Amino acid sequence: MDVVQIITSVLTLFAGVGVFLISCSMMSSNLEALGSAKLKSLFSRTAKSKLVGVGVGAVTTAAIQSSSATSVMVIGFVNAGIMTLAQAATVIFGANIGTTITGQLVALGMFGGNSISSSVIFSALAGAGAFVLAFAKKDRVQKIGGILAGCGMLFVGLSLMSGAMEYFSGLEQVKNFFALFENPLLLVLIGALFTALIQSSSVMTSMAITMVVTGLISLNQGIYITIGSNIGTCVTALIAGFTSTRAAKQTALIHLIFNVGGAAVFLLLGLFISFGGIDFGFIFSKMFPGAPQMQLSMFHTVFNIITVIIILPLTNLLVRAVTKIIPDKKEAGTGPRLAFAEEHMLKTPPIAVQQTKNEILRMSEIAIENFREACKIICTADYGGIDKFRENERTLNFLNSELAKYMSSLLKADLSEKDRVYLSTAFRTVIDLERIGDYAENIVEYSDRLKAAGGKFSDEAVSEIGQLKDTIDALYASTVKAYKQSDAAALDEALAIEERVDIITAEMENNHIARLSGGGCEAETGAQYLAFASDAERVADHLVNVAKTVKAYI
């Protein structure tokens, strides 16, 4: 054996794996950013049927080239309470089908024979993508360049791995070593461990394909290693789920049971057909003669499709079993928390941006709820809802702090220009909403002073406060529409309503002065009334500030 050649081949293999991993990451991040709008809307369709959920999981994973990323997104949605366990299960099932697209691409790239290798042709995309990245000015074109470069690099990595393994396949000692691993259970375990280590079933499957093509291992060995890779890919989801809420733990467990169950079914099936003197390798070599790369990649696809067909009708049973293993119990003493902006979603920035927006909309609901409650308290001296008011105020302060941290982390990710601009405005929006909560708290303090002084507002003053509150409610509705839908018409409506608020508060001041002059109002009561009107006007100002942010990106 040539020691130099062995070392060179080992280093080449490592280089190939590294390039392959980087290419998958490049393709994933750029595809996510380019298709962020469609990606965000896909998950909303999972409630329609189980098959739709499978389709969404398959399409999303095929698009972003990462079943682990899809699984983490799903766990985030379950954690946020916007996806049920049954919906999450079907998406995870589909993700296993979507991840087989990488194996099919790898197999396609290994055809060539005496003509120019398809792997070389596809590798040239790396150069094309690099040129686009170097000279393109528009963000969208740069993302396309990143996808092309990532796709090309995938085949460069494949060529490096294939070249290294081709050398090893010529060494009898290496072939004899791999020949020792014939036990299907052991091969599944090897596939699972290596996939867990590199956290990419796509890389493990691609390596198995190249090993089969170069003759380093048999097709049957490659098949069982590929089955094991499906178990190993659960590691990322398990880490995400078991460091999060109970619902997220349940989702991660569904993922594990599904993948382990599929592997168990095929291990038993392999044992059964072995009594007839055949194995999976024999079957697929007959189905796709002379194309070992296609034999293994097609097994990978068929394996995942059949597993989904078997498990899909049992989805509800699986969900019930998981909820028995990890029972639904009320989380004690949780306190304020982020409901949508889940930490693990930072791995998929476009989805994380959308969830940040949902979190801010939730914050706006809490802020306006406290303003409405404050208006009720100052008009009626009814403190029945004060505990909820205090809880909301704590939540607003928490969200103000935690959203700022979350968005700071998100800004470090690879974002589209529109998402980056949106986040830059969102910091100010969070502050505006927190200030609305502060003004609501001020209004409750004015009520405390009125109560302590034994005073109350006149019926006329209460009617004016009601009119102002209703107008601010209308402003809130237009603000939310503008913010949620990036609606320019809703923004114009919000600006017009805010002007009406200014007019109403000016009239309130004039009416107060008239009542004070006529002896219909006490000085202390009047002071609280004017303070309320001033703070309510500022609430309107902060709401319209939120609406105005859409001008930066519509």
C-alpha positions in Angstrom: 0.0 0.0 0.0 1.2 3.5 -0.9 1.0 5.4 2.4 1.1 8.8 0.6 -1.7 7.8 -1.6 -3.8 6.5 1.3 -3.3 9.8 3.2 -4.2 11.8 0.1 -7.3 9.8 -0.4 -8.4 10.2 3.2 -7.9 13.9 3.0 -9.7 14.0 -0.3 -12.6 12.2 1.2 -12.8 14.7 4.1 -12.6 17.5 1.6 -15.5 16.0 -0.4 -17.7 15.6 2.7 -16.9 19.2 3.7 -17.7 20.7 0.2 -20.9 18.6 0.1 -22.0 19.9 3.5 -21.3 23.5 2.6 -23.1 23.1 -0.7 -26.2 21.7 1.0 -26.1 24.7 3.4 -25.7 27.2 0.6 -28.6 25.7 -1.4 -30.8 25.5 1.7 -30.3 29.1 2.9 -30.7 30.6 -0.6 -33.7 28.5 -1.5 -35.3 29.5 1.8 -34.6 33.2 1.3 -35.8 33.1 -2.4 -39.0 31.2 -1.7 -39.7 32.7 1.8 -43.2 34.0 0.9 -44.3 30.7 -0.5 -42.6 28.8 2.3 -44.5 30.9 4.9 -47.9 30.1 3.3 -47.3 26.4 2.7 -47.6 25.4 6.4 -51.0 27.1 6.7 -52.5 24.5 4.3 -51.7 21.4 6.5 -55.1 21.5 8.1 -56.9 20.5 4.9 -56.0 16.8 5.0 -53.3 14.3 5.9 -52.2 14.0 2.3 -51.9 17.8 2.0 -49.7 17.7 5.1 -47.5 15.0 3.5 -47.3 17.1 0.3 -46.3 20.2 2.2 -43.6 18.4 4.1 -42.2 16.8 0.9 -42.3 20.0 -1.2 -40.8 22.1 1.6 -37.9 19.6 2.2 -37.2 19.2 -1.5 -37.1 23.0 -1.7 -34.8 23.7 1.2 -32.9 20.4 0.9 -33.1 19.6 4.6 -35.5 17.3 6.4 -33.9 18.3 9.7 -34.7 22.0 9.0 -38.3 21.1 8.1 -38.7 19.0 11.3 -37.3 21.9 13.5 -39.7 24.3 11.8 -42.6 22.0 12.6 -41.5 21.7 16.2 -41.4 25.4 16.4 -45.0 25.7 15.1 -46.2 23.1 17.5 -44.4 24.8 20.3 -46.1 28.1 19.3 -49.5 26.4 19.3 -50.3 27.1 15.7 -50.0 23.5 14.5 -51.6 20.4 16.0 -49.6 17.2 16.6 -51.5 15.4 13.9 -50.7 18.2 11.4 -47.0 18.1 12.5 -46.9 14.3 12.1 -48.0 14.4 8.4 -45.5 17.2 7.6 -42.7 15.1 9.1 -43.9 12.1 7.1 -43.6 14.2 3.9 -40.2 15.5 4.9 -38.8 12.0 4.7 -40.0 11.8 1.1 -38.7 15.2 0.2 -35.2 14.5 1.4 -34.8 11.7 -1.2 -34.4 14.3 -3.9 -30.7 14.8 -3.0 -30.0 11.1 -3.5 -31.7 11.3 -6.9 -29.6 14.3 -7.9 -26.4 12.4 -6.8 -27.4 9.4 -8.8 -28.1 11.5 -11.8 -24.7 13.1 -11.5 -22.9 9.7 -11.6 -24.0 8.8 -15.2 -21.6 9.4 -18.0 -19.7 6.4 -19.3 -17.5 7.4 -22.3 -19.2 10.7 -22.8 -18.7 13.8 -20.6 -19.8 12.9 -17.1 -23.0 14.5 -15.9 -21.3 15.1 -12.6 -18.7 17.4 -14.4 -21.5 19.2 -16.3 -23.4 19.8 -13.0 -20.2 20.8 -11.3 -19.8 23.6 -13.8 -22.8 25.2 -12.2 -20.5 26.2 -9.3 -18.6 28.5 -11.7 -21.8 29.9 -13.2 -23.1 30.6 -9.7 -19.9 32.2 -8.7 -20.0 34.6 -11.6 -23.6 35.6 -10.8 -22.6 36.2 -7.1 -19.7 38.3 -8.2 -21.5 40.6 -10.6 -25.2 40.6 -9.7 -26.5 43.6 -7.9 -30.1 42.6 -7.1 -30.7 40.5 -4.0 -32.9 38.0 -5.8 -30.4 37.4 -8.6 -27.7 36.8 -6.0 -29.8 34.2 -4.3 -30.2 32.4 -7.6 -26.4 32.6 -8.0 -26.1 31.1 -4.5 -28.4 28.2 -5.5 -26.4 27.5 -8.7 -23.1 27.6 -6.9 -24.4 25.3 -4.1 -25.8 22.9 -6.6 -22.5 22.8 -8.5 -20.5 22.4 -5.3 -22.6 19.5 -4.4 -21.3 17.6 -7.4 -17.8 18.8 -6.8 -18.0 17.3 -3.4 -19.5 14.2 -4.9 -16.6 13.9 -7.4 -14.0 14.3 -4.6 -15.7 11.6 -2.4 -16.1 9.3 -5.4 -12.4 9.7 -6.4 -11.2 8.9 -2.9 -13.4 5.8 -2.5 -12.4 4.5 -6.0 -8.9 4.3 -4.7 -10.0 2.5 -1.5 -12.1 0.1 -3.5 -8.9 -1.2 -5.2 -7.4 -2.2 -1.9 -8.2 -5.7 -0.9 -7.6 -5.0 2.8 -10.2 -2.3 2.7 -12.7 -4.4 0.8 -12.2 -7.3 3.2 -12.7 -4.9 6.2 -16.1 -3.7 4.8 -17.1 -7.3 4.0 -17.1 -8.0 7.7 -20.1 -5.7 8.1 -22.9 -7.9 6.7 -25.3 -7.9 9.6 -28.3 -5.7 8.6 -28.9 -4.5 12.2 -25.2 -3.5 12.5 -25.3 -1.7 9.2 -28.4 0.2 10.3 -26.7 1.2 13.5 -23.6 2.4 11.6 -25.8 4.5 9.3 -27.6 6.0 12.2 -24.5 6.8 14.2 -22.7 8.5 11.2 -25.7 10.5 10.3 -26.2 11.7 13.9 -22.5 12.7 13.9 -22.6 14.8 10.6 -26.3 15.7 11.1 -27.2 15.1 7.5 -28.9 12.1 6.0 -28.3 13.5 2.6 -24.5 13.3 3.0 -24.7 9.8 4.5 -26.9 8.6 1.6 -24.7 10.2 -1.0 -21.6 8.6 0.6 -23.4 5.2 0.5 -24.2 5.7 -3.2 -20.6 6.5 -4.1 -19.3 3.5 -2.0 -21.7 1.2 -3.9 -20.8 2.6 -7.3 -17.1 2.3 -6.6 -17.6 -1.3 -5.3 -16.4 -0.5 -1.8 -19.6 -2.0 -0.3 -22.4 -4.1 -1.8 -25.8 -2.7 -2.7 -27.4 -4.5 0.2 -24.9 -3.0 2.6 -25.7 0.5 1.2 -29.4 -0.1 1.6 -29.2 -0.9 5.3 -26.8 2.0 5.9 -29.4 4.3 4.1 -32.2 2.9 6.4 -30.0 3.8 9.4 -29.5 7.3 8.1 -33.2 7.9 8.5 -32.9 7.2 12.2 -29.8 9.3 12.6 -31.5 12.3 11.1 -33.8 12.5 14.1 -31.1 13.8 16.3 -31.5 17.5 15.3 -35.3 17.3 15.9 -34.8 15.5 19.2 -32.4 18.2 20.4 -34.9 20.9 19.3 -37.8 19.2 20.8 -36.4 18.0 24.1 -35.1 21.4 25.0 -38.5 23.0 24.5 -42.1 22.6 25.6 -44.1 19.4 26.1 -45.8 19.7 22.7 -42.4 20.0 21.1 -41.2 16.9 22.9 -44.2 15.0 21.6 -43.5 16.2 18.1 -39.9 15.1 18.3 -41.0 11.7 19.7 -43.4 11.2 16.7 -40.5 11.9 14.4 -38.3 9.3 16.2 -41.1 6.6 16.3 -41.9 7.1 12.7 -38.3 6.7 11.5 -37.5 3.9 13.8 -40.8 2.2 12.9 -40.0 2.4 9.2 -36.6 0.9 9.7 -38.0 -1.9 11.8 -40.6 -2.7 9.1 -37.9 -3.0 6.4 -35.6 -5.0 8.7 -38.4 -7.5 9.3 -39.2 -7.5 5.6 -35.6 -8.1 4.7 -35.4 -11.0 7.1 -38.6 -12.5 5.6 -37.4 -12.3 1.9 -34.0 -13.7 3.0 -35.7 -17.1 3.5 -36.4 -17.1 -0.2 -32.7 -16.6 -0.9 -33.0 -13.0 -2.0 -32.4 -9.6 -0.5 -33.2 -6.0 -1.3 -30.0 -5.6 -3.3 -31.1 -8.5 -5.6 -34.5 -7.0 -6.1 -33.3 -3.4 -7.0 -30.4 -4.6 -9.1 -33.0 -6.5 -11.2 -35.3 -3.4 -11.4 -32.4 -1.0 -12.4 -29.7 -3.2 -14.1 -26.3 -1.7 -14.7 -27.0 1.4 -12.6 -26.0 0.9 -9.0 -26.3 4.6 -8.2 -30.0 4.5 -9.4 -30.6 1.2 -7.5 -29.7 2.7 -4.1 -31.3 6.1 -4.7 -34.5 4.5 -5.9 -34.5 2.2 -2.8 -34.2 5.3 -0.7 -37.2 6.9 -2.3 -39.3 3.7 -2.3 -38.4 3.0 1.3 -39.7 6.4 2.5 -42.8 6.3 0.3 -43.8 2.9 1.6 -43.1 3.8 5.2 -45.4 6.8 4.8 -48.2 4.7 3.2 -48.0 2.3 6.1 -47.9 4.9 8.9 -50.2 7.6 7.5 -53.5 5.8 8.3 -52.2 5.3 11.8 -51.4 9.0 12.4 -54.2 9.6 15.0 -53.2 6.4 16.8 -49.6 7.5 16.8 -50.5 10.9 18.2 -52.6 9.3 21.0 -49.7 6.9 21.9 -47.2 9.8 22.1 -49.6 11.9 24.3 -49.8 8.8 26.6 -46.0 8.6 26.8 -45.6 12.3 27.3 -49.0 13.4 28.8 -50.4 16.8 28.3 -50.0 18.6 31.5 -50.3 22.3 32.3 -46.8 23.8 32.5 -46.5 25.2 36.0 -45.1 28.6 36.7 -44.1 29.3 33.1 -44.7 33.1 33.3 -44.4 35.2 30.2 -42.9 33.6 27.1 -42.6 34.0 23.4 -45.5 32.3 21.7 -44.4 32.4 18.1 -40.7 33.4 17.9 -39.3 30.0 18.7 -35.5 29.8 19.1 -35.0 26.8 16.9 -36.7 28.6 14.0 -33.6 30.8 13.8 -32.2 28.0 11.6 -34.8 28.9 9.0 -34.7 32.7 8.9 -37.7 33.4 6.5 -40.0 31.4 8.8 -38.4 33.1 11.9 -39.1 36.5 10.4 -42.8 35.7 9.8 -43.0 34.3 13.4 -41.5 37.5 14.7 -44.2 39.4 12.9 -46.8 37.2 14.5 -45.2 37.8 17.9 -45.4 41.5 17.4 -49.1 41.3 16.3 -49.7 39.3 19.5 -47.9 42.1 21.5 -50.2 44.7 19.9 -53.3 42.7 21.0 -52.0 42.7 24.5 -51.2 46.4 24.5 -54.6 47.4 23.1 -56.4 45.1 25.5 -54.7 46.9 28.4 -55.6 50.3 27.0 -59.3 49.2 26.8 -59.2 47.8 30.3 -57.7 51.1 31.6 -60.5 53.1 29.9 -63.1 50.9 31.6 -61.4 51.2 35.0 -61.1 55.0 34.9 -64.8 55.4 33.8 -66.3 52.8 36.2 -63.8 52.3 39.0 -64.3 48.6 38.3 -61.0 46.9 39.2 -62.2 43.3 38.5 -59.8 42.9 35.6 -56.8 44.4 37.3 -54.9 41.0 37.8 -55.1 40.3 34.1 -54.0 43.9 33.5 -50.9 43.4 35.6 -50.2 40.1 34.0 -50.4 41.7 30.5 -48.1 44.5 31.6 -45.5 42.0 32.7 -45.9 40.2 29.4 -45.4 43.5 27.4 -42.2 44.2 29.3 -41.0 40.7 28.8 -41.7 40.8 25.0 -40.0 44.2 24.7 -36.8 42.7 26.1 -36.9 39.2 24.6 -38.0 40.2 21.1 -35.1 42.7 20.9 -32.7 39.8 21.7 -34.4 37.4 19.2 -34.4 40.0 16.4 -30.7 40.8 17.1 -29.9 37.1 16.6 -32.1 36.9 13.5 -30.3 39.9 11.9 -27.1 37.9 11.9 -28.7 35.3 9.6 -28.8 35.3 5.8 -31.9 37.3 5.1 -33.6 38.7 2.0 -33.3 42.5 1.7 -37.0 42.9 2.4 -36.8 40.8 5.6 -33.8 42.8 6.8 -35.5 46.1 6.3 -38.6 44.8 8.1 -36.5 43.7 11.1 -34.8 47.1 11.2 -38.2 48.7 11.7 -39.5 46.1 14.1 -37.2 47.2 16.9 -39.0 50.6 16.9 -42.4 48.9 16.7 -41.8 46.8 19.8 -40.9 49.9 21.7 -44.0 51.7 20.5 -46.2 48.9 21.7 -44.5 48.7 25.0 -45.1 52.4 25.5 -48.8 51.9 24.8 -48.8 49.5 27.8 -47.0 52.2 29.9 -49.7 54.8 29.0 -52.4 52.3 30.0 -50.7 51.9 33.3 -50.7 55.7 33.7 -54.4 55.8 33.1 -55.0 53.2 35.8 -52.9 55.4 38.2 -55.2 58.4 37.3 -58.2 56.2 38.3 -56.4 55.4 41.6 -56.1 59.1 42.3 -59.7 59.7 41.4 -60.8 56.9 43.8 -58.6 58.2 46.6 -60.1 61.7 46.2 -63.6 60.3 46.0 -64.2 61.8 42.6 -65.6 60.5 39.3 -66.1 61.7 35.8 -69.4 63.2 34.7 -71.6 61.3 32.3 -70.6 63.8 29.6 -66.9 63.1 30.2 -67.5 59.4 30.2 -69.3 59.6 26.9 -66.4 61.6 25.4 -63.9 59.0 26.7 -66.0 56.3 25.1 -66.0 58.1 21.7 -62.2 58.5 21.9 -61.7 54.8 22.8 -63.9 53.7 19.9 -61.9 55.9 17.5 -58.6 54.5 18.8 -60.1 51.0 18.4 -60.8 51.8 14.7 -57.2 53.1 14.5 -55.9 49.9 15.9 -57.9 47.8 13.4 -56.5 49.8 10.5 -53.0 49.7 11.9 -53.1 45.9 12.2 -54.4 45.6 8.7 -51.7 47.8 7.3 -49.0 46.0 9.3 -50.2 42.5 8.7 -50.9 42.8 5.0 -48.4 45.7 4.1 -51.6 47.5 2.9 -51.0 51.1 1.7 -54.7 51.9 1.7 -55.0 50.7 5.4 -52.1 53.0 6.2 -53.8 56.0 4.7 -56.9 55.1 6.7 -54.9 54.9 9.9 -53.4 58.3 9.2 -56.8 59.8 8.7 -58.2 58.2 11.9 -55.2 59.5 13.9 -56.1 63.0 12.7 -59.6 62.5 14.1 -58.1 61.5 17.4 -56.3 64.8 17.5 -59.5 66.7 16.8 -61.5 64.7 19.5 -58.8 65.3 22.2 -58.8 69.0 21.4 -62.6 69.1 21.7 -62.3 67.2 25.0 -60.0 69.9 26.3 -62.4 72.7 25.3 -65.4 70.9 26.7 -63.5 70.3 30.0 -62.6 74.0 30.3 -66.3 74.9 29.7 -67.4 72.5 32.4 -64.8 73.8 34.8 -65.9 77.4 34.1 -69.5 76.4 34.7 -68.8 74.6 38.0 -69.6 71.2 36.5 -66.2 69.7 37.2 -63.8 69.6 40.1 -60.2 70.8 39.6 -58.7 67.4 40.7 -61.1 65.4 38.5 -60.4 67.7 35.6 -56.6 67.2 36.0 -57.0 63.4 35.7 -59.4 63.9 32.7 -56.9 66.0 30.8 -54.0 63.6 31.7 -56.1 60.8 30.3 -56.9 62.7 27.0 -53.2 63.5 26.6 -52.1 59.9 27.2 -54.8 58.5 24.9 -53.6 60.8 22.1 -50.1 59.4 22.6 -51.4 55.9 22.4 -52.8 56.9 19.0 -49.4 58.3 18.0 -47.7 55.1 18.8 -50.2 53.0 16.9 -49.8 55.2 13.8 -46.0 54.8 14.2 -46.5 51.0 13.9 -48.6 51.5 10.7 -46.1 53.9 9.2 -43.3 51.2 9.3 -44.8 49.5 6.3 -43.7 52.4 4.1 -40.2 51.0 4.4 -40.9 47.8 2.6 -44.1 48.0 0.6 
